[in-house]
Amino acid sequence: MLNSARIPLTGRRIQLMATCLCDAFYDDVAAATVQALEHAGVEVVFPEGQTCCGQPAFNGGDWPASRKVVRHTVQTFAGTDPVVVPSGSCAAMLAHGALLEFEKEADLPAVEALGRRTWELADYLVHGLGLKTWPGRFDGTIAFHRACHTRGTKSAEAALTLLQSIAGAKVVEFGEAEQCCGFGGTFAVSFPNISTAMGNLKLDHMRAAQPDVVVSSDMSCLMHLSGLAAREGKPVKSLHLAQVLRDALSNRGKP
């Protein structure tokens, strides 16, 4: 996420927060993130003690439980190196959500310091490192989903900058592109009918654009949309931005 009070970058070493979804469902996204960062000349450090950003408990209203997780995250990602996250949702939690629940806590300065050096992946590549193009080739028509948690930031803009620069890739617009996919974390559990209707509407708009693949910077959105599409019997191919960047690199040199 882009933050005017962000701590300036001084080097090319980062700490990678792989997120719960990488751990449980999307391990390839974590691997692709490392490959993309290393291609950009970044040294990637993976703190072994990492668990969660604290957002599930935060969204569920259990702030005391969330604060425990956030305190652990602050300790695990100690130091001054940037923390890069392949998830706009988790980046938003650390940069903004955690500040709300710690505003009256003694730990606020430490939490705020972590938030100031936390970056979503595309944001870091484009606005942190200054990359404007991405090498390689990715043949396909892409429908890019702008995750809600990247609103108010330049993360979606950064992702589109990279995707639109890749040879062979065609990014198509679709109706109501700014609308939520319907997941919303615990929202999908508490209001399943509304969540499903929102997701199906999003899928209808995407399918109308006839993309080869749906791409997002947030795995939770991809999981929700892919799950709904599969349940309908009309599966869609979905990739995280990091996977597209990695796959493009593997096609370098191809006409």
C-alpha positions as CSV (number, residue, x, y, z in Angstrom):
1,M,0.0,0.0,0.0
2,L,1.1,3.5,-0.7
3,N,1.5,5.6,2.5
4,S,2.8,9.2,2.4
5,A,4.4,8.5,5.8
6,R,6.1,5.3,4.6
7,I,9.7,4.7,5.7
8,P,12.0,5.4,2.7
9,L,13.7,2.4,1.1
10,T,17.4,2.1,1.7
11,G,18.3,-1.2,0.1
12,R,17.0,-4.3,-1.7
13,R,16.5,-6.7,1.1
14,I,13.0,-7.5,2.2
15,Q,11.1,-9.8,4.6
16,L,8.4,-11.8,2.9
17,M,5.1,-12.3,4.7
18,A,3.6,-15.3,2.9
19,T,0.1,-15.0,4.4
20,C,-2.2,-17.8,5.7
21,L,-3.7,-18.4,2.3
22,C,-0.2,-19.1,0.8
23,D,0.4,-21.5,3.7
24,A,-2.9,-23.3,3.4
25,F,-3.9,-23.1,-0.3
26,Y,-1.5,-21.0,-2.5
27,D,2.0,-22.2,-1.8
28,D,2.8,-21.5,-5.5
29,V,2.0,-17.9,-5.1
30,A,4.6,-17.6,-2.3
31,A,7.2,-19.3,-4.6
32,A,6.3,-17.1,-7.5
33,T,6.6,-14.0,-5.3
34,V,10.1,-15.0,-4.4
35,Q,11.0,-15.6,-8.0
36,A,9.6,-12.2,-9.1
37,L,11.4,-10.4,-6.3
38,E,14.7,-12.1,-6.9
39,H,14.5,-11.3,-10.6
40,A,14.1,-7.6,-9.5
41,G,17.4,-8.0,-7.7
42,V,15.9,-8.2,-4.2
43,E,17.2,-10.4,-1.4
44,V,14.3,-12.2,0.2
45,V,14.3,-13.2,3.8
46,F,11.6,-15.4,5.2
47,P,11.0,-15.2,9.0
48,E,10.2,-18.7,10.0
49,G,8.0,-17.7,13.0
50,Q,5.4,-15.9,11.0
51,T,1.8,-16.9,11.3
52,C,-1.0,-14.4,10.4
53,C,-1.5,-10.7,10.1
54,G,-4.4,-10.8,12.5
55,Q,-7.1,-9.8,10.1
56,P,-9.6,-12.8,10.5
57,A,-10.1,-12.1,14.2
58,F,-10.1,-8.3,13.6
59,N,-12.9,-8.6,11.0
60,G,-14.8,-10.9,13.3
61,G,-14.8,-8.3,16.0
62,D,-12.4,-10.2,18.4
63,W,-9.9,-7.5,18.7
64,P,-8.2,-8.9,21.9
65,A,-7.4,-12.1,19.9
66,S,-6.3,-10.0,16.9
67,R,-4.0,-7.9,19.0
68,K,-2.2,-11.0,20.2
69,V,-1.5,-12.1,16.6
70,V,-0.4,-8.6,15.6
71,R,2.0,-8.4,18.5
72,H,3.5,-11.7,17.4
73,T,3.8,-10.3,13.9
74,V,5.6,-7.2,15.1
75,Q,8.1,-9.3,16.9
76,T,8.6,-11.8,14.0
77,F,9.2,-9.0,11.5
78,A,11.5,-7.0,13.7
79,G,14.1,-4.8,12.1
80,T,14.0,-2.1,9.5
81,D,13.7,-4.1,6.2
82,P,10.5,-3.6,4.2
83,V,7.9,-6.3,4.6
84,V,6.4,-7.4,1.3
85,V,3.0,-9.2,1.1
86,P,1.4,-10.8,-2.0
87,S,-1.9,-9.6,-0.6
88,G,-3.5,-6.2,-0.6
89,S,-5.8,-7.4,2.2
90,C,-3.0,-8.4,4.6
91,A,-1.0,-5.2,3.7
92,A,-4.1,-3.1,4.5
93,M,-4.5,-4.9,7.8
94,L,-1.0,-4.0,8.9
95,A,-0.9,-0.5,7.4
96,H,-4.4,0.6,8.6
97,G,-6.5,-2.0,10.4
98,A,-4.1,-2.8,13.2
99,L,-3.7,0.9,14.0
100,L,-7.4,1.1,14.8
101,E,-7.3,-1.6,17.4
102,F,-4.0,-0.4,18.9
103,E,-4.9,3.3,19.1
104,K,-5.2,3.2,22.9
105,E,-2.5,0.6,23.4
106,A,1.1,1.1,24.5
107,D,2.2,-1.1,21.5
108,L,0.9,1.4,19.0
109,P,4.3,2.9,18.0
110,A,5.7,-0.5,17.2
111,V,2.6,-1.5,15.2
112,E,2.7,1.8,13.3
113,A,6.3,1.3,12.5
114,L,5.6,-2.1,10.9
115,G,2.7,-0.7,9.0
116,R,5.0,2.1,7.5
117,R,7.3,-0.5,6.1
118,T,4.7,-2.9,4.8
119,W,4.2,-3.1,1.0
120,E,1.8,-5.0,-1.2
121,L,3.8,-6.8,-3.9
122,A,2.9,-4.7,-7.0
123,D,3.2,-1.5,-5.0
124,Y,6.7,-2.4,-3.9
125,L,7.8,-3.4,-7.4
126,V,6.5,-0.3,-9.1
127,H,6.5,2.5,-6.5
128,G,9.2,1.1,-4.3
129,L,11.7,-0.1,-6.9
130,G,10.5,2.1,-9.7
131,L,9.8,-0.7,-12.2
132,K,7.5,0.3,-15.1
133,T,7.8,-2.7,-17.3
134,W,8.1,-6.5,-16.9
135,P,10.1,-8.8,-19.2
136,G,9.1,-12.0,-20.8
137,R,5.9,-13.1,-22.4
138,F,2.4,-14.1,-21.3
139,D,0.0,-15.0,-24.1
140,G,-3.6,-14.4,-23.0
141,T,-6.4,-12.1,-22.4
142,I,-6.6,-11.0,-18.7
143,A,-9.5,-9.8,-16.6
144,F,-7.9,-8.0,-13.7
145,H,-9.9,-7.9,-10.5
146,R,-9.3,-4.8,-8.3
147,A,-9.6,-6.1,-4.7
148,C,-11.5,-3.9,-2.3
149,H,-8.6,-3.7,0.2
150,T,-6.5,-2.0,-2.4
151,R,-8.9,0.9,-2.8
152,G,-7.4,4.2,-1.8
153,T,-4.0,3.0,-2.7
154,K,-2.0,2.7,-5.9
155,S,-1.6,-1.1,-5.7
156,A,-4.1,-1.8,-8.5
157,E,-2.6,0.8,-10.7
158,A,0.8,-0.8,-10.1
159,A,-0.4,-4.2,-11.0
160,L,-2.0,-2.9,-14.2
161,T,1.3,-1.1,-15.1
162,L,3.2,-4.4,-14.9
163,L,0.5,-6.5,-16.6
164,Q,0.0,-4.1,-19.5
165,S,3.7,-4.0,-20.2
166,I,4.1,-7.8,-20.7
167,A,4.4,-8.9,-24.3
168,G,1.4,-11.0,-25.4
169,A,-0.8,-10.0,-22.5
170,K,-4.0,-8.1,-23.2
171,V,-5.9,-6.6,-20.2
172,V,-9.6,-6.2,-20.9
173,E,-12.1,-4.0,-19.1
174,F,-15.4,-5.4,-17.9
175,G,-18.6,-4.1,-16.3
176,E,-18.7,-2.9,-12.7
177,A,-15.0,-3.5,-12.3
178,E,-14.8,-1.7,-9.0
179,Q,-17.4,-3.8,-7.4
180,C,-16.6,-6.3,-4.6
181,C,-16.3,-10.0,-5.4
182,G,-18.5,-10.8,-2.4
183,F,-15.9,-12.6,-0.3
184,G,-15.1,-10.1,2.4
185,G,-13.6,-12.7,4.8
186,T,-16.2,-13.5,7.5
187,F,-18.8,-11.7,5.4
188,A,-19.0,-14.7,3.1
189,V,-19.8,-16.9,6.2
190,S,-22.2,-14.6,7.9
191,F,-24.1,-13.6,4.7
192,P,-23.6,-16.5,2.3
193,N,-26.5,-15.7,0.0
194,I,-25.5,-12.1,-0.5
195,S,-21.9,-13.1,-0.9
196,T,-22.8,-15.7,-3.6
197,A,-25.0,-13.2,-5.5
198,M,-22.2,-10.6,-5.5
199,G,-19.6,-13.2,-6.7
200,N,-21.9,-14.5,-9.4
201,L,-22.6,-11.0,-10.7
202,K,-18.8,-10.3,-10.8
203,L,-18.3,-13.5,-12.7
204,D,-21.0,-12.6,-15.2
205,H,-19.3,-9.3,-16.0
206,M,-15.9,-11.0,-16.3
207,R,-17.2,-13.7,-18.6
208,A,-18.8,-11.1,-20.9
209,A,-15.3,-9.9,-21.6
210,Q,-14.2,-13.4,-22.6
211,P,-10.8,-13.5,-20.8
212,D,-8.5,-16.4,-20.8
213,V,-7.6,-15.9,-17.2
214,V,-8.8,-13.9,-14.2
215,V,-5.9,-12.2,-12.3
216,S,-5.9,-10.4,-8.9
217,S,-3.4,-9.4,-6.3
218,D,-5.5,-11.0,-3.6
219,M,-5.8,-14.8,-3.2
220,S,-9.0,-14.6,-1.1
221,C,-10.9,-13.0,-4.0
222,L,-9.5,-15.6,-6.5
223,M,-10.5,-18.4,-4.1
224,H,-14.0,-17.1,-3.8
225,L,-14.5,-16.5,-7.5
226,S,-12.9,-19.8,-8.5
227,G,-15.0,-21.7,-6.0
228,L,-18.3,-20.2,-7.2
229,A,-17.4,-20.8,-10.8
230,A,-16.5,-24.4,-10.2
231,R,-19.7,-25.0,-8.2
232,E,-21.7,-23.6,-11.2
233,G,-19.9,-26.1,-13.4
234,K,-18.3,-23.3,-15.4
235,P,-14.8,-23.1,-14.0
236,V,-12.5,-20.1,-14.7
237,K,-8.8,-20.1,-14.8
238,S,-7.4,-17.8,-12.2
239,L,-3.8,-16.6,-11.4
240,H,-2.3,-14.4,-8.8
241,L,-0.3,-11.5,-10.2
242,A,2.9,-13.0,-8.9
243,Q,2.2,-16.2,-10.9
244,V,1.7,-14.2,-14.1
245,L,5.0,-12.3,-13.5
246,R,6.8,-15.6,-12.8
247,D,5.3,-17.3,-15.9
248,A,6.2,-14.4,-18.1
249,L,9.8,-14.7,-17.0
250,S,9.9,-18.4,-18.0
251,N,8.9,-17.3,-21.5
252,R,11.7,-14.8,-22.0
253,G,13.1,-15.0,-25.5
254,K,10.0,-16.5,-27.1
255,P,8.6,-14.6,-30.0
